[in-house]
């Protein structure tokens, strides 16, 4: 499992979004990864999902971060 937050964030994305975010500048990837980590830490619903399936919780948080960008 990668330890770099950007690598972890990219791994949590679906393949299409992974490619799109991977093409962005590193600084933007770091910003998104930081937002993703905050989402994982702050959302209690994700805590429950994390207990059942950590990859599912990480994927859901990644989806929310990208969705928040388009709002």
PEWO-V416425 format. One record per pair of residues at least 24 apart in sequence whose C-alpha atoms are under 10 Angstrom apart, sorted by the first residue. I is the first residue (numbers start at 0). J is the second residue. Records with the same first field share a line. If there is no record, write none. Layout:
I->J ; J
This chain:
3->29 ; 32
4->28 ; 29 ; 31 ; 32 ; 33 ; 35 ; 36
5->29 ; 30 ; 31 ; 32 ; 33 ; 35 ; 36
6->32
7->32 ; 35 ; 36 ; 57 ; 61
8->32 ; 33 ; 34 ; 35 ; 36 ; 57 ; 58 ; 60 ; 61
9->58 ; 61
10->54 ; 57 ; 58 ; 61
11->35 ; 54 ; 55 ; 56 ; 57 ; 58 ; 59 ; 60 ; 61 ; 62
12->57 ; 58 ; 59 ; 60 ; 61 ; 62 ; 65
13->58 ; 61 ; 62
16->61 ; 62 ; 65
20->65
31->61 ; 64 ; 65 ; 68
32->61 ; 64
33->64
34->60 ; 61 ; 63 ; 64 ; 65 ; 67
35->59 ; 60 ; 61 ; 62 ; 63 ; 64 ; 65
36->60 ; 61 ; 64
37->64
38->63 ; 64
